[in-house]
Amino acid sequence: MTPTSTATARGAVISASALEFQPREGCSVATAVGPHLGARIVRLDVVRIPPGGAWRPKESVAEENVVVVFAGSGTAASGAAEQRVERADTVYAPTGDTYGLTAEDAGLTAYVWHTTLRAERSPGTAPRRFSRLWNEETQLKGFTGVGNDEASEKTATMNFLFWPGTGSPQLCLHCGFMRPGEYFNVHVHPESEEAFFAFEGEGQLHLDGAWYDARPGDVLYAPPGVPHGTRHPVDDPSAPRFATCGGPTPFDPVLYERAGVSTKVR
């Protein structure tokens, strides 16, 4: 099935071409996941910054924010820290700090997750602010899933970029990458809203019993308790990998327990 922009109470798979951009502060912004889909914990925006332009949302100081650079290059700021960024680079800004993006000559497109910390959660002591989707420092392999579909033994690998072990108390950012034939098996998050997008390659996204073809930029949203997953259903071993990135909000401790790492916020 091809992605659709039709939302239901059981979530949505949204094609990049269906995103509706609106002008804001010299940039263009589309809300892929938010209240219009019933999301109450997380929002996922897509921000297009023109060449030489800048994006510095003042309201970000009251939120926890995660950024993935999807296209272009420029400079990213998280609080007082700055770093040059390009495609596949990632940025984390804890509650209490703003983030900013400045585009170079080709412009910059970023996917940005936002959440407001719940009362029982507090920022980490020294959070990691910059990473990259291909950072293999901490990984989950062999995930068998918890959904209704029969689990595949050909499992994807997931990189943990921002998570409790790097000082993130509620948002997380994971990158799952699949070689041909591999799955990130169908699963559910009992208390978390899942928002992720296809970053590179072509594959399929599972939502509530159906598989959808996906290309770079397409988004999946799954409310708590709704089965979801990903796969690369291609037989040709030379086909390019399929990669997605995002994560459940609040983070789901089960993923870290399966990886054998602590869920304590550092």
ZINOR-V557619 format. One record per backbone hydrogen bond with DSSP energy under -1.0 kcal/mol. CO is the residue of the C=O (numbers start at 1). NH is the residue of the N-H. E is the energy in kcal/mol with one decimal. If there is no record, write none. Layout:
co-><CO:CO>
nh-><NH:NH>
e-><E:E>
This chain:
co-><1:8:11:12:13:14:15:16:22:24:27:28:29:30:33:34:34:35:43:44:44:45:46:47:48:49:50:53:55:57:58:59:60:61:64:65:66:67:68:69:71:73:74:75:76:77:78:81:83:85:86:88:89:90:91:93:94:98:100:101:102:104:104:107:108:109:109:110:111:112:113:114:115:118:129:131:132:138:140:153:154:157:158:159:162:163:163:164:164:166:167:170:173:173:174:175:176:177:178:179:182:183:184:186:186:187:189:193:194:195:196:197:198:200:203:204:205:206:207:210:212:214:215:218:219:220:221:222:223:227:228:229:230:231:232:232:236:242:243:243:244:245:246:247:249:252:253:254:255:256>
nh-><213:11:8:221:4:219:18:19:29:27:24:48:22:46:44:37:39:38:114:32:33:112:30:110:28:108:53:103:101:60:61:62:63:96:115:93:113:91:111:88:109:104:85:102:83:100:81:78:76:74:89:133:69:131:67:65:97:79:77:55:75:52:107:73:49:70:71:47:68:45:66:43:64:121:92:90:135:160:158:155:183:177:140:175:173:166:168:167:266:128:124:251:161:162:246:159:244:157:242:182:232:156:230:146:147:228:225:249:222:247:220:245:217:243:214:231:212:229:210:207:205:203:218:198:14:196:12:194:226:208:187:206:184:204:181:234:239:178:199:200:176:197:174:195:193:255:257:258:259:261>
e-><-4.1:-1.7:-1.7:-2.8:-1.7:-2.9:-1.5:-1.2:-2.7:-2.1:-2.8:-3.1:-2.3:-3.0:-2.3:-2.1:-1.9:-1.5:-2.5:-2.0:-1.8:-3.2:-2.4:-2.5:-2.2:-2.1:-2.8:-2.7:-2.4:-1.5:-1.4:-1.6:-1.7:-2.6:-1.5:-2.6:-2.7:-2.3:-2.4:-2.7:-2.6:-2.7:-2.8:-2.7:-2.2:-2.1:-2.0:-2.6:-3.0:-2.5:-2.5:-2.6:-2.7:-1.8:-2.9:-2.6:-2.1:-2.8:-2.7:-3.0:-2.5:-1.1:-1.9:-1.2:-3.4:-2.6:-1.7:-3.1:-2.4:-2.9:-1.9:-1.9:-2.8:-2.1:-2.6:-2.3:-2.3:-2.8:-2.4:-1.3:-2.7:-2.6:-2.4:-2.3:-2.8:-2.5:-1.7:-1.5:-2.4:-2.5:-1.2:-1.4:-2.5:-1.5:-2.1:-3.2:-2.5:-1.7:-2.4:-2.4:-2.3:-3.2:-1.8:-1.5:-2.2:-2.1:-2.0:-2.4:-2.2:-1.5:-3.0:-2.3:-3.4:-2.6:-2.6:-2.1:-2.7:-1.4:-1.3:-2.6:-2.7:-1.7:-2.2:-2.5:-2.9:-2.0:-2.1:-2.8:-1.9:-2.9:-2.4:-3.0:-2.7:-2.6:-3.5:-2.1:-1.9:-3.1:-2.8:-1.5:-1.9:-2.4:-3.0:-1.3:-3.0:-1.2:-2.4:-2.5:-1.1:-2.5>
